[in-house]
């Protein structure tokens, strides 16, 4: 087996802003593995919030090159593990002729309706974003400041029929959550993502929030699931956090066994990152795989998108 890996930068359509900051490019790592006849591809986003960098992820893969090329599975985590794991799934699918979704145990591989994310901005600007996307069935809006209620109200006025998810990206305190949550319920918000900082969210234990709460930054793999099940109603599974499709599938099964609702999310990235996540997202309660929709340009053979509907990937892309 031969390993190739590199960094890529994909321009974002405008600027993408959350509570922690803004960016205008999606920086990803790309991995290709080949057995000499077939090629498998994977993509991942090293995330600074988790102490990752593109350079660090590529260095980790390069350090594990001998093991990878000998057919061993190295002890990698996060984005590096994700890109490699997904590339290996793709390689096995290409070599065996069995699509990845069948190998994952699915009976079918269906199109999915994704949420569409509204970047953090002024209430007026977010209202305008909502008006432009009011026909979408599910909008996710980023919050994280003193004007949060005004932001949600502006979105609701301009998208009166759309289901809304609010994502705080750790930007609230328990007091601000308690003050905001009843208003969000009034405005028809169906889910609040990661209101408090990971590691400080034990404060949620015993709190009966009127809107279901979803763990994102607090949950990476099954190692955090027991704790999160005490604090949250739902979990956001992202392959960049789990370290690939293999752990993501196991985490989904374990979370469902605990009665948690499932969101499958993504970083801002190309369709190559979304394709394996679509396997995990089959039957999920919430799908947030809009990464390519936020880019100025997607990868060749990208997912076909009609409105908010994602079609399963073509084999030329992945799987």
C-alpha positions in Angstrom: 0.0 0.0 0.0 1.2 3.5 -0.7 0.1 6.7 1.2 -0.1 10.2 -0.2 -1.2 13.2 1.8 -1.3 16.9 1.3 -3.0 20.1 2.5 -5.6 22.0 0.5 -7.4 25.3 0.9 -10.9 25.8 -0.4 -12.3 29.4 -0.5 -15.5 30.0 1.4 -18.3 32.0 -0.2 -17.9 35.1 1.8 -16.9 34.8 5.5 -17.9 32.1 8.0 -18.2 33.3 11.5 -19.0 31.5 14.8 -18.6 32.6 18.4 -14.8 31.7 18.4 -13.9 33.6 15.2 -14.1 34.0 11.4 -12.5 32.4 8.4 -12.6 32.8 4.6 -11.0 29.5 3.6 -11.5 25.9 4.6 -8.1 24.2 5.2 -8.3 20.5 4.9 -6.0 17.5 4.6 -6.4 15.1 1.7 -5.3 11.4 2.0 -5.0 8.9 -0.8 -4.1 5.2 -0.3 -3.5 2.8 -3.2 -2.9 -0.9 -3.4 -1.3 -0.4 -6.9 -4.6 -1.0 -8.7 -7.3 0.8 -6.7 -7.3 4.2 -5.0 -9.1 5.3 -1.8 -9.6 9.0 -0.8 -10.3 10.8 2.4 -10.5 14.3 3.7 -10.6 15.9 7.1 -10.4 19.3 8.8 -7.8 19.7 11.6 -9.5 22.0 14.1 -7.7 24.5 16.2 -10.3 24.3 19.0 -9.0 20.7 19.6 -5.3 21.6 19.4 -5.0 20.5 15.8 -3.2 22.1 12.8 -2.9 21.0 9.2 0.9 20.7 9.6 0.5 18.6 12.8 -2.0 16.2 11.1 0.2 15.7 8.1 3.2 15.2 10.3 1.3 12.5 12.3 0.4 10.7 9.1 3.9 10.9 7.8 5.3 9.5 11.1 2.9 6.6 10.7 3.7 6.0 7.1 5.6 2.8 7.5 2.8 1.2 9.6 0.1 2.4 7.1 2.0 1.2 4.1 2.5 -2.2 5.8 -1.2 -2.5 6.3 -1.3 -1.7 10.0 -3.7 0.7 11.6 -1.7 3.4 13.5 -2.7 5.1 16.7 -4.0 8.3 15.3 -6.8 10.6 16.5 -8.9 13.4 15.2 -8.5 14.7 11.7 -5.5 12.6 10.8 -7.3 9.4 11.8 -10.5 10.5 10.0 -8.8 11.2 6.7 -7.0 7.8 6.8 -10.0 5.8 8.0 -12.2 7.2 5.3 -9.6 6.6 2.6 -9.3 3.0 3.7 -13.1 2.5 3.6 -13.0 4.0 0.0 -10.1 1.7 -1.0 -11.9 -1.4 0.3 -15.1 -0.4 -1.6 -13.1 0.1 -4.8 -11.1 -3.1 -4.4 -14.1 -5.3 -3.4 -16.8 -3.8 -5.6 -19.0 -3.6 -2.4 -20.1 0.0 -1.8 -19.1 1.4 1.5 -22.8 1.9 2.6 -23.4 -1.8 2.1 -20.2 -2.7 4.0 -21.5 -0.5 6.8 -24.6 -2.7 7.1 -27.2 -0.4 5.6 -30.1 -1.7 3.6 -30.3 1.4 1.4 -28.5 4.7 0.9 -31.0 7.5 0.7 -30.9 11.2 -0.1 -30.8 13.5 3.0 -32.2 16.9 3.8 -29.4 19.0 5.4 -29.6 22.0 7.7 -28.2 25.2 6.2 -26.0 27.3 8.5 -26.4 31.0 9.0 -23.0 32.6 9.9 -22.9 34.8 13.1 -23.5 38.4 12.2 -25.7 41.3 13.2 -29.4 40.7 13.7 -30.1 42.6 10.5 -27.6 40.6 8.4 -28.8 37.3 9.8 -32.3 38.2 9.1 -31.3 38.9 5.5 -29.5 35.5 5.4 -32.7 33.9 6.6 -34.9 35.6 4.1 -32.6 34.3 1.3 -33.0 30.8 2.6 -36.5 30.8 4.0 -37.6 27.9 1.8 -35.1 25.6 3.4 -36.6 23.1 5.8 -34.0 23.5 8.5 -31.7 26.5 9.4 -28.9 26.4 11.9 -27.9 29.9 13.2 -24.7 30.7 15.0 -25.1 32.8 18.2 -22.6 34.1 20.8 -23.2 37.6 22.1 -25.5 40.1 23.8 -27.8 40.4 20.7 -28.5 36.7 20.5 -32.3 37.0 21.1 -32.5 39.8 18.5 -30.7 37.5 16.0 -33.1 34.6 16.5 -36.1 36.9 16.3 -34.8 38.4 13.1 -34.3 34.9 11.6 -37.7 33.8 12.7 -39.4 36.9 11.2 -37.7 36.2 7.9 -38.1 32.4 7.9 -41.4 31.9 9.7 -42.0 28.3 8.6 -38.5 26.9 8.9 -37.3 24.7 11.7 -34.5 26.4 13.6 -31.4 25.0 15.5 -29.3 27.4 17.5 -25.6 26.7 17.9 -23.8 28.6 20.6 -20.4 27.0 20.1 -19.7 27.2 23.9 -20.6 30.9 23.9 -23.2 31.0 26.7 -23.1 30.7 30.5 -25.7 28.8 32.5 -27.4 32.0 33.5 -27.6 33.3 30.0 -28.9 29.9 28.8 -31.6 30.0 31.4 -32.6 33.5 30.4 -32.5 32.7 26.7 -34.0 29.2 26.5 -37.7 30.1 27.2 -37.5 32.8 24.5 -36.0 30.3 22.0 -38.8 27.9 22.8 -41.3 30.7 22.1 -39.6 31.2 18.7 -39.9 27.5 17.8 -36.2 26.6 18.1 -36.0 22.8 18.1 -32.5 22.3 19.4 -29.7 24.2 21.2 -26.2 23.0 20.4 -23.3 23.2 22.9 -24.4 26.2 25.1 -21.6 25.9 27.6 -17.9 25.3 27.4 -16.8 21.7 27.2 -15.5 20.7 30.6 -17.7 23.3 32.3 -21.0 21.8 31.3 -21.4 19.7 34.4 -23.5 22.7 35.4 -26.2 21.4 33.1 -26.9 18.4 35.3 -30.4 18.6 36.7 -31.3 21.6 34.6 -34.6 21.0 32.7 -34.1 23.1 29.6 -37.3 23.8 27.7 -35.5 23.3 24.4 -33.5 20.0 23.9 -29.7 20.4 24.3 -27.1 18.8 22.0 -23.5 18.0 22.8 -20.9 19.0 20.2 -17.5 20.1 21.5 -18.1 18.0 24.6 -18.4 14.7 22.7 -15.8 13.2 20.4 -15.9 9.5 20.8 -17.7 6.8 22.9 -15.3 7.7 25.7 -17.3 10.8 26.5 -20.8 9.3 25.9 -21.6 8.2 29.4 -21.0 11.7 30.8 -22.8 13.5 28.0 -25.9 11.2 28.3 -26.4 12.8 31.8 -26.3 16.3 30.5 -27.7 16.4 27.0 -30.7 15.2 25.0 -28.8 14.8 21.7 -25.3 14.4 20.4 -23.6 15.8 17.3 -21.4 13.2 15.6 -18.7 14.5 13.4 -16.1 12.3 11.7 -13.3 14.8 12.4 -14.0 14.4 16.1 -14.5 10.6 16.1 -11.4 10.0 14.0 -13.3 8.5 11.1 -16.3 6.5 9.9 -15.6 3.4 11.9 -15.9 5.1 15.3 -18.7 7.3 14.2 -20.9 4.3 13.4 -20.1 2.7 16.7 -20.8 6.0 18.5 -24.1 6.4 16.8 -25.2 2.9 17.8 -24.1 3.5 21.4 -25.8 6.9 21.6 -29.1 5.5 20.2 -29.0 2.7 22.8 -28.9 5.4 25.5 -32.0 7.1 24.0 -30.1 10.1 22.7 -31.2 11.9 19.6 -28.6 12.0 16.8 -27.3 14.9 14.8 -24.6 14.2 12.2 -22.6 17.4 11.5 -19.5 18.6 9.7 -16.8 21.2 9.5 -16.7 23.5 6.5 -15.2 21.2 3.9 -15.8 19.7 0.5 -18.1 16.9 -0.6 -15.3 14.4 0.1 -15.8 15.0 3.8 -19.6 14.8 3.6 -19.8 11.5 1.6 -18.8 9.1 4.5 -20.8 11.2 7.0 -23.9 10.5 4.9 -23.6 6.9 5.9 -23.8 7.8 9.6 -26.6 10.3 8.9 -29.0 7.7 7.5 -31.9 7.8 9.9 -30.5 10.6 12.0 -32.8 13.1 13.7 -30.8 16.1 12.4 -28.5 16.3 9.4 -26.1 19.2 9.2 -23.8 18.4 6.2 -23.9 21.7 4.4 -20.1 22.2 4.3 -19.9 22.2 0.4 -22.9 24.6 0.2 -20.8 27.2 2.1 -17.8 27.0 -0.3 -17.2 29.1 -3.4 -16.3 25.9 -5.3 -16.6 22.2 -4.5 -14.4 19.3 -5.4 -14.8 17.5 -8.7 -17.6 14.9 -8.6 -19.1 16.7 -5.6 -22.4 15.7 -4.1 -25.4 16.6 -6.2 -27.5 19.1 -4.2 -31.1 20.3 -5.0 -32.1 23.0 -2.5 -31.2 21.3 0.8 -31.4 17.7 -0.5 -28.1 15.9 -0.8 -27.9 12.9 -3.1 -25.6 10.0 -2.2 -22.1 10.3 -3.5 -21.0 8.9 -6.9 -18.3 6.2 -6.6 -16.0 8.7 -8.5 -16.1 10.8 -5.3 -16.0 8.2 -2.6 -17.4 4.9 -1.5 
